């Protein structure tokens, strides 16, 4: 029963990120970038783009990093298994 519930939430999460969060995030980043360009605040623009890129990676690639077979989860699991041997 829990497996079916988790699959339903996975589909809901994917739909929410692809249909709502992605476009809202891109529009927000674009608006702030235009404001920084208009005010000629290039240092703030570059730092904002760097932070926005890191946040986008964490939002849109969460499954690739933190899922059961994700890269970070697998590497931590392997490192702890090697350390405990």
N, C-alpha and C positions, 0 to 999 in steps of 0.2 A: 504493500500500500504506500509506503513512504517513497519508494522508487518512482511510482507514477506521479506522486505529488511533486517530487523534485524535478521530474521531466517537464511538468506543466510550468513550474516556476522558471525553468531554464528557457523555455520558449517565450515566456512573458518578458524575461530579462533581455533576451535577444531582440525581441520586437520593440521594447522600450528604448533600448540603446540605438537601434538602427532607425526607428521612425521618429523619435522625439528628441532624445538627448543629443544625438549627433548633429542634426541641423541647428538646434538651439545653441549648442556649444560653438559651432562654426560661426554662426551669426554674431554671437557675443564677442568672440575673438576678433572678428572682422571689424566690428564697431569700435572696440577699444584700439585696434591698430590704426584705424582711420583717425581717431581722436589724437593719438600720439603723433601721427604724421602731420596732422593739421597744425598742432602746436609745436612742431619741430623738436620733439623730445625723443631724440634717437636712442639715447642710452636707455631710457625707460621702455622704449619700443622693443629693443633687442632683449632686454631682461624679461619683458612680458612674453615675448615669443618663446624664449627658452623655457620659462615656467609653464606656459600653455602647452608646449610640446610634451613636457614631462607628464603633465596632468592628462593630456590626451592619450598618451601611451598607457598610463595606469587605468584609465576608464575603458578604452576600446580594446585593449589587449589583456585584460584581467584573466580571461580564461586561459590564454597561452602561458601565462606566468604562474598563476596560483591554483589552477584546477588540479585534480587528482594526478594527472600525468603532465602537469605543467613543468616548464623548465626550472623555475626556482624551487618548486616543491620536490622535483626529482633530484636536483643537485643537493638540496639540504638532506633529503632522505639518504642519498648515497654517501654524503660526507659523514653523517652521524653513524651510518652502518659501518663505514671504514674506521671511524674513531672508536667504536665499541668493540672491535675485533681484537 
